[in-house]
Amino acid sequence: MVMVAWLARGALLLGGGLLAGAFLAAPVGLRFGGEGLLFLFLALWLGSSFLSGSWDRLPILGLGGLIGLAAGALYFELSPPLVLAAVAVILLGWDLDLFARRVRGFRRIEGGVVRRHLRATGLVTAGGLGLALLGLNIRFSMSFGLALLLALASFASLVAILRLARPRS
Amino acid sequence: MLEFRSFPLWATLILLLLAAGLLLRRGEILLLILPSLAYFIAGLWANSSIAPIKLVAKRTLSHRQLAGREEAMVRVEVRNEGPRRLSEVRLRDRLPPGLTVLEGETGLVTSLLPGERVELEYRVTAMRGRFIFEGVEAAVADSLGLNLLELELPCRGELFFVPRFEELRDITLAPRRTRVYSGVVKARLGGTGVEFYGTREYSQGDELRRIDWNATARLTRLITTEFEQERVADVSLILDARARADVLVGGESLFEYSVEAAASLARYFIKEGNRVGLLSYGRYLDWTFPGYGRFQLVRLLEALTRVEKGDSVAFAGLENIPRRLFPPGSQLVLISRLLEGDIEVLRQLRAIYAVIVLSPDPLAFELARLPRRDRAVELAWRIERLRRELMLTQLREAGVKVIDWPVDQPLKVAVKKARPQLKRGHASWSW
């Protein structure tokens, strides 16, 4: 499915470009060498999209790395809207890349599968980005103790969900 | 039930961002969770909204048994018998190794409404072999591809490619011994038959119409004409399955032509009423006990379908051909490209049996498949050609009848060329 693969690569380049833009727009004192890492992760990821086999694990590494860089950028307060948009687009690229890898080797793709996937993934990405941008305007404060408590509660709930969603036969 | 495969990834990502945001006290990092959380929630929702999945596959094959290189049509119908729409279904028919797809697709990605069906259709071929289709691999995912269920839809099928054979005719056998049943092989015995054999003195009970009146008048006593009896013979086919005797060029194997020749000969000799056995001589000995008729032909073709070439120290040369398997004086037909050391063994066999060698020509086979022919190739070819001619001449001189077969020609053409030699008189041999 060549078209989806190129869409994925385009989204990754766009997301990487947005993130790079945030890095480059930062004052010199706030730069932490993220551009180099960004280039490395993107190059590995895009390179692996042309290969198959064990290279299929690289997108996870790429996604983790790029989101980590985005977190670093936000820590240094580098243009949050740009970074959030970059992450949303990178997520879209990741999803499309995975879809392209899933259907690679199939020449018969029918029944509107591609269209339905693009619609669903577009909706989810747009929803996530919209929420994140909305969140930029919400300001509230909490004590460190409460934050820690919330973190622990979130962790416990995630573990519970993980158990619930364990593969069933 | 679908499995939320990327659940650990999303959970870890969200957890790490949450921890980082809270520990670094950066609200913006917490916002990074939201796009990931959207995927996570979509995945959970898709996981819970999927009803039980029921896919059923049915396979139809155009043939069950066919000759090598013929084409069979495979159709696999997959139907969604579950209550819900399946957004992404990946189907891949598991093809038995050795089959070649000529046309069509063995896999597809589609979506299936309840009750909807989809069909995979493709044409396959093979040289020979038994091919068993087990089932179709299916992977069902939600429209985001976050939840996945892999399953195998059983739909067995079996294709049997017997080696391709040619219609042959007029292969004259000259065994020193025949069996008691009437057939078409000259038995070198007087009696009832078609061809004149000799005359003898009349004995009581001879039919009047068989009296040779001219000879009777000349010799002034009653002389009876005798005809040559025609009987069936024991024919043992020996297929040279030594890997070292094979030639492989561009994925094509000379051995496969030998197998096809063996099938053609088996069919011909069985049709002529003979008792035919088959010995495959390679990694091990595979002996198909001799027999008559259609069932024997089926057994021979089955044996040829499964025959494999291989090497063994014990069977590196032809000297270990187990002679006790073949009745003395019977007809042996060796199908082999022939190696240097084989000539002496064939000479020895010739002392006990009538021997025909059908030799697929390895030089013509290889030359026709070479990508380019330069002067060095031409020279090498001429040298090898001379060596082969010498080998075949040595065999002919030893009384072995040789059919030299350039495999790109039909076998019947090679048989026709060798016919004068095959028809030549029987070698003298006292039993």
Interface residues (C-beta under 8 A of the other chain):
Chain A: I60 L63 G64 I67 A70 A71 L74 Y75 E77 P80 V83 L84 V87 A88 L91 D95 L98 F99 R102 V103 G105 F106 R107 R108 I109 E110 G111 G112 V113 R116 H117 R119 A120 T121 V124 T125 G127 G128 L129 L131 A132 G135 L136 R139 F144 A147 L148 L150 A151 S154 F155 L158 I161 L162 A165 P167 R168
Chain B: M1 E3 F4 F7 P8 L9 A11 L13 I14 L15 L17 L18 A19 A20 L22 L23 L24 R25 R26 G27 E28 I29 L30 L31 L32 L34 P35 S36 L37 A38 Y39 A42 L44 N47 S87 E88 R90 R92 E105 G107 L108 V109 T110 S111 L112 V118 A141 S143 L144 G145
